[in-house]
Amino acid sequence: MLRVIGLSVAAAALFLAGSLAPAWSQQAPSGDAANGKKVYLADGCFECHGRVGEGGAMNGPAPILAQTKLPFEAFKEQLRNPVNDMPPYPDAILSDKDLTDIFAYLRSLPGARAVKDVPVIND
C-alpha cells in the first residue's frame, strides 16, 4: 500500500513539474549556419565555449555547445537571461535573427569524436 502511495505521489510530482515548465517546442527555426559562425566568432562566444563549441573553462566549465540538444527557446532564454557567469545578450546586442543563426551553426557542428576515432590517443 505504501509503495502505491509513493508511486502516486511521484507521478503527481512529475505531472506538476511537466505542466509548470515552459512549453518549449522541439522545432528549431531555420537559420543561416555560415552567418551564425561569423556572429559566434565576432561576438566572442568562442572565448568560453571554444571555436567549434567544444566547451572550455573561464571562471568554471563552459558547456559544450556543438550539437546542442537544448530546444531553441531554452537556448534563447539562456542568451537573453543567462545563469552563472555568462553575460546577457539582449536584443539590442544580438538580434533574434543572429541568435537563430548561431543556433543553426552550433547544430551544424560535428560534436565530439569517440576516443577510438582520435589517432593521437590510439597510437
Secondary structure, DSSP 4 states (H G I P E B T S, - for coil): -HHHHHHHHHHHHHHHHHHHS----SPPPP--HHHHHHHHHHTTTHHHH-TTS--EESSSEEPP-TT--S-HHHHHHHHHS--TTPPP--TTTS-HHHHHHHHHHHHHS--PPPGGG-HHHH-
